[in-house]
Amino acid sequence: MQKITDYILAEGKPFWVALQRRLRQFASAPVLVLALGFSAMAAFAFVPDAAPVPHPTTTLERALQLPSDWVHLDGLRDLPYWHEERVQRGDTIGIVLSRAGMRDPQAMTFLLSDAQARPLYKLRPGRALRVALDGDGQLQELRFLVSETELFTMVREGGTLRTETITPEREVRREQRAGEIQSSLFGAADAAGIPDAVTVEMANVLSGSINFYHDLRKGDHFVVYYERVYVEGELINSGRILAVEFFNGGIEYSAYWWQSPDGKSGGYYNAKGESNKRAFLRTPLEFSRVSSGFSSSRLHPVYKTQRAHVGTDFAAATGTPVWAASDGTVDFVGTQGGYGKLVILRHAGKITTHYGHLSRFASGLKKGDRVAQGKVIGYVGMTGVATGPHLHYEFRVSGVPHNPMKMVMPPAEPIAAKDRKAFEESLASTKPLLEMARETPIQKVAMFH
């Protein structure tokens, strides 16, 4: 055992380092390790401390050539860096800039005195303010999106500051998503991350083919391809739907946006080139709930008697725009009994449409005016005999009421023969994107172009 201890000390290493090394070598012999421990303790008691033997080292020096575009670290202080701060409730411009790290009394004084900087005095929570600062916290540039058409900028040029309000560039991104109906259209769209505005537009585009109030079934599925508009990185709104395919009860309904090469006409068409637009809108307002359907007999909510309900009631918030269901002429604008404020439009084929309980009429609307399909003619209200805000809509042929929710509406003109090839080429480029979305799990589809 003494030979082992002598061997350890002869290595010229610090005792405990050498001891640990030898213990690992003899770890397979427990008794030896135990004996070594006692011997080591005895050796430690009688062997005087010795200075460790240093390892030989060599110092090398080499000059390296720096790249020609190398920036010295001291120069980094002069380079601006961008901060983005979201406006919080109760913030002032001073608080936001301080949070961003700005330490520039001159810039702050200038902002408070410059007339063009007034948009910064009324900050809306959630808005983003972007500021470029140098290493000392001095402002080099500031950008704030006042509205989707106004961008406030402030730039330091030398020793002076300059402000300007310009029209920002718009960036259009395209996105496709797929969804499946479990309970409702909006529920499926929310689960797929589709904006409400796109969902409403999708229902409007396909309203001539699908009755979204009654025909939806669990398991129906869809894919939609649409635009989103960004300014300064901020989402401003959802743009146009470019394509939608909807499987309702096993039947496919589709709509593809296409504009003629001359730019004079555009609309939604199915894969056959047939227009999705109908001569008459089935619902003359944004997607909403049917509160009372067409019926030959129902209990009147006010008079409490059984009587026919010869129209369809759409529950909607007061002030919701009401559209002309088709091209026509204003036949009546005014107040009429239980209808309250009423608009009657006369169309071709001895057809009239009636819009009752309005809160007000479109500005300047008068009898004899020509109106186009989709033009706003009034706003939802509860004038006349009504228990809540809604639109009472009637569809009459030769004075006889018909249920607009069940009538087969004639389509508009299809794509012209001369434009057919261009339409098919457009369709060929869109189809693969929809197929990609359909094959991707719901809530994970997001393609940007």
Secondary structure, 3 states (H helix, E strand, C coil): CHHHHHHHHHCCCCHHHHHHHHHHHCCCCHHHHHHHHHHHHHHHHHCCCCCCCCCCCCCCCCCCCCCCCCCCHHHHHHCCEEEEEECCCCCCHHHHHHHHCCCCHHHHHHHHHCHHHHHHHCCCCCCEEEEEECCCCCEEEEEEEEECCEEEEEEEECCEEEEEEECCCEEEEEEEEEEECCCCHHHHHHHHCCCHHHHHHHHHHCCCCCCCCCCCCCCCEEEEEEEEEEECCEEEEEEEEEEEEEEECCEEEEEEEEECCCCCCEEEECCCCCECCECCCCCCCCCCEEEECCEEEEECCCCCCEEEECCEEEECCCCCEEECCCCEEEEEEEECHHHCEEEEEEECCCEEEEEEEEEEECCCCCCCCEECCCCEEEEEECCCCCCCCEEEEEEEECCEEECCCCCCCCECCCCCHHHHHHHHHHHHHHHHHHHHHHHCCCCCCCCCC
